Amino acid sequence: MLVKKVGEIKGTEREVYAENNNWVSRRLLLKKDGMGFSFNETIIFAGTETPIWYTHHLEAVYCIEGEGEVELADTGEIIPISPGTLYALDKHDRHLLRAKESDMRLVCVFIPPLTGREVHREDGSYEPDE
């Protein structure tokens, strides 16, 4: 059995900050854990906007705290995000993720699993794991 605690991940290599300081991701389960998916707690900092386009990954996101929105880049549709909302990027949807007045705390599942050090590239994607 695997047991992970967010408090034990803070300050380790499993805590990854965006280069632009828009978010921090605490990677509880990674590829090397052998579960077939990865599981993160991600904090999107208040007042930020992050362009994302996971061309090589599928992601499901569940909001625990805070409010924000996802804007789909191809259609301009805006989906409000608040505690209890889940959204799944089942079509590699290019989008903008925005946190409003307070930080958003999200839990995220990725398939294929993340290796741990991924950060968004210029187009908003993560590099594929070869």
N, C-alpha and C positions, 0 to 999 in steps of 0.2 A: 504494500500500500504506500502511496505517496501522500505526504502531508506537507503543505506549504503555507506559510503565513506571510502576508504582505509586509508586516513589520520587520521580518527577517530578511526580506528582499531589498528594502530601502538601503541605499548606499553600496549595493553590490553590483556586479556586472549585469544582473537581471533588471536593474532599474535604468531605463534609457530615456534621456531627455532629447526632445527635438532640437535640431540645430538652431531653429528660430525661436526656441523657448515657448512654443504654443502648447505643448503637452509633455507629460511624463507617462511612460508606460512601465508597469511593473509586471514582468513576465513570469507568471507562476508556473505554467507548464510550457515547455519548449519541445522541439523535435527530439532532442536527446533524451527526454523523459519517456518516449516510446508510446504515447497515447494515440498518435495519428492526427492530433489537432494541437493547437496551442491555445492558452487561456491567459488573458491579461486583465489587469485592472489599469485603466487609463484615465488620467485626469486631463481634461481639456480646460485650459486656463481661461478665465473670464475675459470677454472682450476680444477673443482671438478668432481668426478664420483660417482654416487649413484646407488647401486643395488636396484631394485624395483621389487616386485612381488605381485600385488594386487589379492590375492586369494579369497577375499570376496567382492571386489568392481569392478565395471566397471568405467573407467575414459576416458574422452576426454580432450585433451590438445591443446590449441591454443597459438602459439608463437607470442608475440607482439614485443619483442626486443631481440637482441643478437643472437648468433649462437651456435649451438652445434650438438649433434647427439644422437640417440637412437640405441643401439646395442641389437638385439634380442638374448637372451642367448641360446635358443635352436638351432638357425641356424647360428649365427654369422653375420647375415645380418645387415648392418649399414644404417640407414636412417638419412640423413642430416636434421637438424632443423634450420629454419631461419624465420624471420618475415613473417607472412602469412601462415605458415604451421600448419595444424591440424593433430594430430594423435590420434587414439582412440584404447584403449586397450580392444578390444571386446572379446578377448579369454583369459583374465587374463594372458597376455603375461609377462613372466619374462624378464627383460631387464636391461640394464645399461644406465643411463641418464648422459650425459656429457655436460658441458658448456665449450666452447673454451676460447678465450682470454678475453671476457667480460661476465658480468652477463647475464643470459637469464631471461626475464620476460615472464611468462606464465600465462594464465588463464585456470583453471581446473574445470571440472564438475565431481562430483562423484555420483554414484548410487550404493548401497544405500547411503544416505547422511552421511557425517561425523558428529560426535558429537562435535568435536572441539579440542580435546587435542591429537589426534592421532599422533604418531611418528612411523617411520618404525621399525619393529621388526628385529631380526637378519636375518631372511630370506627375508627381504625387504617388507613384507606385513604390513597392518594395522590389528589390532585385530577386529574381527567382533563385531558389536553392537548387544548385546543380547536383 
